[in-house]
Amino acid sequence: LRPGGRRVSRSAEVAGFTHHLCLPAGSKMGISRDSRHKRRATGGKQKPYRKKGKYELGRQPANTKLGAKRVRTVRVRGGNQKFRALRLDAGNFSWGSEAITRKSRILDVVYNASNNELVRTKTLVKSAIIQVDSTPFRQWYEQHYGVDLGKKKKKTQKEDEETEAAEGAEAKPAEDSEKTDVKKSNHVMRKLQKRQETRKLDTALNEQFSAGRLLCAIS
């Protein structure tokens, strides 16, 4: 019996008691960055000598996905702001051996050593392997070394004649199909020639430039 003389079933009492245990008045679970709740290397437990502090709080991970840019601001300690990127479609990527950085478009998430689910959901996290657009790096390489990466080999004269015969009247104007070479001064030509002495490019990287997609790791 409850106060007031009302009779309730045993299952209702248990259910109400369980609910009361799960959600005690005034208690909140949160993400904490302190180490007092963790065990020592020897397995010992530390006695709680104080409650959680505001400076020890943690927040939910951003779990940034691949998509149109969507960034939210978070008000943090001291009235400052942090930025949570919920979705991103571009970023700054560095070519370490050439010591350059360019902003490039993110195309796809291809590998993650920790979890395949992060690849399926296209989540951008540290150490994820992604594919980016090679155009900014290809343009810099051509300007710096005078070499057009990923350019297909020129066809032979016989193949060109066969192609022109097949196209006939529908052939595109020569000014559209052929790229006009920019005239360079002798000083620029000597500078490019000097840079050729130290130029090295891995075969696998050259193939990626041919496909137009570079593999990068998020750091």
Salt bridges, closest charged atoms under 4 A:
GLU13 OE1 - ARG10 NH1 3.43
ASP34 OD2 - ARG36 NH2 3.63
ASP34 OD1 - HIS37 ND1 3.24
GLU56 OE2 - ARG36 NH1 2.80
GLU56 OE2 - ARG50 NH2 3.26
ASP108 OD1 - LYS122 NZ 2.65
GLU117 OE2 - ARG120 NH2 2.53
GLU142 OE2 - LYS179 NZ 3.09
ASP148 OD1 - ARG138 NH1 3.84
GLU197 OE1 - LYS194 NZ 3.64
